[in-house]
Amino acid sequence: MQTIASPSAPQAIGPYAQAIVAGGFVFCSGQLGLDPATGRLTADDAAGQARQALKNLAAVLDAAGSGLRLVVKTTVFLTDLNDFAAMNAVYEQAFGGHKPARTTVEVRRLPKDGRVEIDCQAVV
């Protein structure tokens, strides 16, 4: 197993890695819409936070030798399913024609009071 740490994505908030590469796959921890330099949310709205979360995931995937086009599965956590359409529009733009498997769930709360968190698994 190889631990991945990208300076272009926010540092882990707890005792976990940004990602782990194992068995030809990269398993990315959830990313919030945090600015990597400040550790603060980049936007108040779900679309802005989803955009930054996907940029953060892309940076971690890049550090692992992968990328968004190699993502197999994502999980999206929303604190309000009413934000689904806004998140979905940003998500579709980030992935373009690539459509990985996905689960989207509403959760009560996210770290740093984020509105969106996204994790993924990808091929290396």
C-alpha positions in Angstrom: 0.0 0.0 0.0 1.1 3.5 -0.8 0.0 6.6 1.1 -0.8 9.6 -1.1 -0.5 13.2 0.1 -0.9 16.1 -2.3 0.0 19.7 -1.3 -2.6 20.8 -3.8 -5.4 19.4 -1.7 -6.3 20.2 1.9 -4.4 18.3 4.6 -6.3 15.5 6.3 -8.4 16.9 9.3 -7.8 13.7 11.3 -5.7 10.5 11.5 -6.3 9.3 7.9 -4.6 9.7 4.5 -5.8 11.8 1.6 -5.7 8.5 -0.4 -4.2 5.0 -0.5 -3.1 3.2 -3.6 -3.5 -0.6 -3.4 -4.1 -3.3 -5.9 -4.2 -1.0 -8.9 -6.7 1.3 -7.4 -6.6 4.6 -5.6 -9.1 5.0 -2.7 -9.6 8.7 -1.9 -10.9 10.0 1.4 -13.8 12.4 1.3 -13.0 15.9 0.2 -14.9 19.0 1.3 -14.9 22.3 -0.5 -11.9 23.5 1.4 -9.2 25.8 0.1 -5.9 23.9 0.4 -4.0 27.0 1.5 -6.4 28.2 4.2 -8.4 25.1 5.2 -11.5 27.1 5.0 -14.6 26.5 2.9 -14.3 28.3 -0.5 -18.1 29.0 -0.8 -21.3 29.1 1.2 -23.4 27.3 -1.5 -23.4 23.6 -2.5 -22.3 24.2 -6.1 -19.2 26.2 -5.0 -18.3 23.6 -2.4 -18.8 20.7 -4.8 -16.6 22.5 -7.4 -13.8 22.8 -4.9 -14.3 19.3 -3.5 -13.9 17.9 -7.1 -10.8 20.1 -7.7 -9.3 18.7 -4.4 -10.1 15.1 -5.5 -8.5 15.8 -8.9 -5.3 16.9 -7.1 -5.2 13.8 -5.0 -5.9 11.6 -7.9 -3.2 13.3 -9.9 -0.7 12.7 -7.1 -1.6 9.1 -7.2 -1.0 8.8 -10.9 -4.7 8.7 -11.8 -7.4 11.3 -12.7 -11.1 12.0 -12.8 -11.5 10.1 -16.1 -10.3 7.0 -14.3 -12.8 7.2 -11.4 -14.9 4.0 -11.0 -17.2 5.0 -8.1 -18.0 8.1 -6.1 -20.0 8.8 -3.0 -21.5 12.2 -2.5 -22.7 13.4 0.9 -25.1 16.4 1.0 -26.4 18.0 4.1 -29.5 18.9 2.2 -30.9 16.9 -0.8 -32.4 20.1 -2.1 -28.9 20.9 -3.2 -28.8 17.8 -5.4 -29.4 19.6 -8.7 -26.8 22.3 -8.0 -24.2 19.7 -7.0 -25.2 17.5 -10.0 -24.6 20.3 -12.5 -21.1 20.9 -11.2 -20.4 17.1 -11.0 -21.5 16.6 -14.6 -19.3 19.5 -15.8 -16.2 18.0 -13.9 -16.6 14.5 -15.3 -17.8 15.5 -18.8 -18.9 12.4 -20.7 -17.4 10.0 -18.1 -20.1 8.6 -15.8 -18.7 6.7 -12.8 -21.0 4.7 -10.6 -22.3 7.0 -7.8 -24.2 7.0 -4.5 -25.6 10.2 -3.2 -26.9 10.4 0.4 -28.2 13.1 2.7 -26.4 13.4 6.0 -27.1 15.4 9.1 -23.7 17.2 9.3 -20.3 17.2 7.7 -16.9 18.3 9.1 -16.3 22.1 9.2 -20.1 22.5 8.6 -19.6 21.8 4.9 -22.6 21.2 2.6 -20.9 18.7 0.3 -18.3 15.9 0.7 -17.2 13.6 -2.1 -15.0 10.5 -2.0 -14.0 8.2 -4.8 -12.2 5.1 -6.0 -10.3 5.1 -9.3 -8.0 3.0 -11.4 -4.3 3.9 -11.2 
